[in-house]
Amino acid sequence: MIKKSISDLLKEHPFFASLPANYIEFIAGCGRNAVYEAGAYLGREGDPADVFFIIRSGLIGIESYAPDEGPITVQTMTAGNVVGWSWIVPPYRWQFDARALETTRVVALDGKCLRAKCEEEPLMGYQLMKAFAAEITGRFRANRLQLLDLYGRAQK
Amino acid sequence: MTGRDSVDGLWAPQALRIANKVQESTDVFSFELELEQSFDIRPGQFNMLYAFGKGEVPISMSAGPPTTTRLVHTIRNVGKITTDICAREPGEEIELRGPFGNTWPLESALGGDVVIVAGGIGLAPMRPVIQALLANLEQYRRISVVCGARSPYELIFREDVEEWSARRDLDFHATVDIAPRGWTGTVGVVTSVIEQLSFEPQRTTVMTCGPEIMMRFTADAFCDRGVPAESIFLSMERNMKCAVGFCGHCMYGPHIICRDGPVFRYSRLRDLLHIREL
């Protein structure tokens, strides 16, 4: 079996579809493969957000912990999604928990390393921010639809 | 009786005995009705169910293919008519007339990919379609079903959902908006799942039923992925009275839902769906 490089994995991922190959090569230098078993945390609310994840396979729950209820899943992420954007925004701390709900394979990208590269190469940084803006917009749209509680309403 | 062939079937309700009643969720019930003669109703079509002195409601068939002895309707208890009907028990009767309306495009979808997206009680009209697709799997390329609910407790047809989830020949996804502790499935709106589906856009037929806002976002999500608006079908709902296109209560722009629908191509509705107060 041919082992794919990090840049190969990033090139195959829809999140990086809009980025030129040379930028992906540059970004790949900050990445590593990782596997999380079911129940393992990829990030915890309040912890430093020095990494974000490109999901290759599996399922990740975006959760918040309530003392009386335990973890409450607000959204799940799967292959093709990106988890974590707190690495871009000060104070660089996770806003929610991210926990593997089944065995999950990811490319973990070092946020500190990437922030430095974005400063060094602003055009690449702008392209990456545009990709994140699209991801964040899609996530907000989905959350807003969730808030509408569509199925709970009486259909007239 | 063969529905449209009989004038009585269109105007005069017939009383059918309830053979079985299943509580699907807190406020959703399925009624299995006994038939004395065959009843030619196809996936997508609906009957007008009658509560004496209160009125009628249009309810789609929710199991198929049509059998000679049983007709199944799944009803959500949301108003005075449905409250009356949902309170009935096996041995009692439900009055109905029909069938009315057009059908889901099962034949034009032959040979291609098919994606079903159902939200909430919208799974009821889609179940006969899923059953028909599964009965003829070899005639389609890839079949995907996305089923959304407010929470796992409000997911209807749980036995079917479990069976569909376990099948390897069906790409099935159930997703909920609110996940209780212990739920390990997908959380999020149906449009989030659409991003994950594999299909060939130009050879795909999409059929969706659910709240209108959900269908609008769903249709747009498929258009974004390259599926032509002509290949996306929605089941519309409006306040129907006569069910045969005479009274005009269910007018929707130039369309009369009961007569021209309830199943419409998105290309015919897209502009209308963005007009407020319509």
Interface residues (C-beta under 8 A of the other chain):
Chain A: L59 G61 E69 G70 P71 I72 T73 V74 Q75 T76 T78 A79 G80 N81 L101 E102 R141 A142 L145 Q146 L148 D149 L150 Y151 G152 R153 A154 Q155 K156
Chain B: R76 V78 G79 G119 G120 I121 G148 A149 R150 E154 T175 D177 A179 R181 W183 T184 G185 T186 V187 G188 V189 T191 S192 E195 Q196 G210 P211 I213 M214 F217 E237 N239
